[in-house]
């Protein structure tokens, strides 16, 4: 299969530019069609132009005026939650079947974490990539849940302050709400909670994530094996994704159970603690910006699977 589908990226900031470089270097079933921004002086638009990619600084309306727009099948939106709602509605009014991959916390479409449910929504016209913290940690909640029912899942995503751009900072509330919900919907937890920490340390620290789950009692070796297998799967498209240390366990005795609001009665079971580190590939962003790298990598692999299915249908039509 040599044919590729053209894609556009809305948002010429750090995430959009890194995603563009990944597609230009490693696109299998997709190729760059256009990059869209709103700042004519942005580094992302200048870099795209130098690399031969069509650009516009007139937002999504400008994209529709580019000659390449008729050939665009998939659009990545790396703007903000509120902007994505408007962008999706505008694009769909002109091209109802266009696919949108949402890298904001808007969550118009179903949540997508490639290693957990990536094959379930390949026909959806809009999929949401949750958040950077969600992409890093929800696979761990799901890994525990496939061994023992998870009653409660809590994640803490710690990222370098320097890797948090204006979009991230403007969407902190949406980050926590979207990630918490996705812990339940995709991870399988009865109740989810998400916390994000912007770490101002110098030199900048790479992304660190902590995942706590309270599940039914289970064999600890089976849970650890499930977590390690899931880490290996994520590592296939995010090479800097790894366990920081061995999985830790605590058994919550029935005599002194935990009382977790929103979960139900006082709970006992197995507490699992997973400590992760995400180092970026440094395609465009610094290596410490693993939080952005995991989002662009997850979005790219999702688009590749969508494109592969669409191209297969075209060949068999």
N, C-alpha and C positions, 0 to 999 in steps of 0.2 A: 504494500500500500504506500504509494509515493505522494498521493494528493494530500494537501493539508487545508484546514479551514482557517480563514482569516479571523483574527480577534482584535478587539480594541480595548484600550485601558483608559478609564476615566479617572483622572487623578495623576498629576505629574510630580508628586512628592516622593518621599523615600520609598514607600511601599510600591507605588506604581512604577518607579524607575527600576527598582530591583527586580520586579516581576518581568518587566520588559527585557532586561538583560538575560534573565533565565530562559525566556522563550526564544530570544534570538540565538542563544548558545545551544540550547538543549531541546528545542521544540521538536516533538516527534510527529504529532498529528495536527499541530497548530502552528501558525506563523503570524508575525506581527502585521497588523494593518494600519493602526493609528494609535496615537497617544493624545489624550485630551487634557487640557489644563485651563486655568483661568488667569494665570500670571504669565504674560508674554516673556518675562525675564527669568522664568524658572529654569534651574539647571536641568531638570528632567526633560523639558521640551527641547532645550538646546542639545542635549545629549541624543535624544531621539532623532532629531533632524540630522545630526552628524552621522548617525548610524543608518540613515536612509529610510526612516519611518515617517509617514505622513503625520503632521501635527496640526492642532488648532488650540488657540488660547481663548476661544469663545464658548467654552463649556460644551455640554451635550448638544446644544443647538448647532454649534459649529461642527460637531462630528457629522451630523446629518447632511451638512452642506459639502462635505468632502466627497470626491468621486468614489473613493473606496468604500463608502458607507454601504452601498448596495451589495457588496461582497462580504460584509461582516456578519458572521454567524453567532459569535460569542462575545459578550462584553464583560470585562471585569470592572467593578466599581470600587475604587480605593479612595473614596472621598469621606463623607460623614453619614451618619444614620439619617439625618433629616434630608440631606442632599440626595441620598440614594432613593428615597421614596419618590421624590420629584423626577429623578433621572429615569427610574424604571417606568413610571407612568408615561413620560414623554416618549421614550423609545418604543414602548408597547403600542402607543397610539399610531405610530408610523409603521411598525414592523412587529405585529403581534407574536410571531413565533421566535423572535430573537431570544437567545439564552443569556441570562444575567447571572454572573457569579459575584455575590455580594461579600466584600471584605470589610464591611461596616457592621455594627451591631443592630442594623435596622430589622433584620429577621422577617422580611416579607414572605420569603419562601421557607421551605423546610431546612432545618439545621443539617449541616454536612461535615462529618469528620471522616476523612477517607478510609482509615483502617477499621472504622466501626460500622459505618453505614454508607460508605461511598458509592456502592453499587445500587442502592435503593432509589436514588433520585436522579438518575442519569437522563430521564425524560422530562424532568421538571424544567419550566421556563425560567425559574429563579431559585437559586439555592443560596443559603447563608452559611458562611464559613465560621460562624460563631465569633470567636475572639482569639487572640494569640494564646491567652491563658487557657481557653477552652481546647484549642488544638493540641496543646501540650499535655493537659491533665485529664481530659475526658477519656482518652484511651485507657488510662490507668484505672479509672472508676469502672469502666466497662470490663476491664480484665479481671477485676475482683468479682464483679457482678456475675460473670459467666461461670464462676465457681461457687459463689454463695451470694444469696440475695443481699444487696446493699440497702440498708435502711437510711443511711445518712452519708453524704459525700461532701467534703469541704476542701477547697483548693485555695492556695495562696500563691499568686504569681508575683515574683519580684523581678523588676526589670530596671535597667539603667535609665535614669532620668533623661539622659541624652538621646535615648532611643525612643522616647515618647514624644511624638510630634504633636502638632496642634489638633489633628483629628482624634488622636488617642486622648488627649487632655480634655477635649470638648465632650467626650463620650464616656466619661468614667462611670456615671450612673448606668448608662446603657450597657457598659461592659459587665458590671456586676449582675445586672438583671438578666441579660442574655446568657451569660455563662452559667449562672445559677440554674436557669430553666433548662439549659442544654445538658447539665449534669444529670438532670432527671430524665429528660426525653431521650437522650442518646446514651448517657452513661448507665441509666437504669436505676439510679438511686431514688428512694421514696422522697427524700428531701435533699436539696442541694444548696450550697452556699459558696460564694466566690468573693475573694478579696484580692485587690491589686495594690502593690507597693511600688512607688517610683523611688528608686534608690539613687541619691545624689553623689555616691562615693566617687572619688577620683584616685586612681584611674577607674574608668567605668567597669562595672562587673557584668559578666554575662548573665543571661536569664537563668534564674533559679525558680523551681516550682516545687511546692510541697503539697502532697495529696493525702488526706486522711479519709478513711472510710470506716464505718461501723456496719458490719454485716452479720449474718447468721454465723454460727460456729462452723468452721471448715478446717480442712487439713492445711496447715501453713505451707507445707512444701508445694501443694497443688496451687495455692494462691500465688506464691512466689514464682513458680514456673509459668503461670499464666501472665503475670506482669512482665517477666523477662521476655516471653515470646512476643508480647505486644510492643515492647520497646524495640525489639529487632525489626518488627514490621514498620514502625514509624521511621526508624533509622534508614530504611531503604530510600526514602525520599527526603529525609532531613538528616544527613550524615552526622551532624553535631548533636543529635539527640541521644542522651544516655542517662543511665542511673548514676547518681552521685555516690551512692552506697547501697548496701544490701537492703532489701525490704525488711522493715521492722514490724513486729507483731506484739500486741498486748491483748490478753484475754480479760474481758470485763466480766467479773464474777457476778452471778445472779444475786448474791447477797448484797452487793453494792452497785446496782445498775445505774446507767446514765439517764438523766431526764433531758431529752432533746426537744425543744419546742418545735412543733410542726410535724414531728415524727409519730407521736402517739404516746402510749404508756411508757413508763420507765423501761429502758432497753438494756439488755446485756448481749454479749456476743463477741466477735473478733474485731479488734481495732487494727487496721493495717495502715502503715505509714510509708509513703513512697517519696523519695527525694530525687529530683531530676535536675539536669543541667542541659541547657540548649545553647550551643555555640553556632553562630551564623556561618554561612559559607563564604561571606565576604565578597560576593559578586559585585555589589555596589555599596552595601552598607558595611560598617565595621563588624568584625567577628563577634563583638559583645552584643550586637543587636539580634540575638537569636529569636526574640519575640516577633520581630518583623519577618525574619527569614522563614520561620515555620508557617506564617500566614501565606506568604507568597508561594512557598513550596506546596502547601496543601491546596491552594487555589489552582496552581498549575496542574497538579496531578488530577484534580477533579475535571478540569477542562480537557485534559488529554483523554480521559475516559469517555467524556461526552462526545468529543470529536471522533474518537475511534468508532463509537456506536453509530453516529450519524453517517460517517464515511462508509461503514459496512453496509448500511441500509441503501445508500446511494449506489454502491457497486452491485447490490443484489436486486435493485429495482428493475 
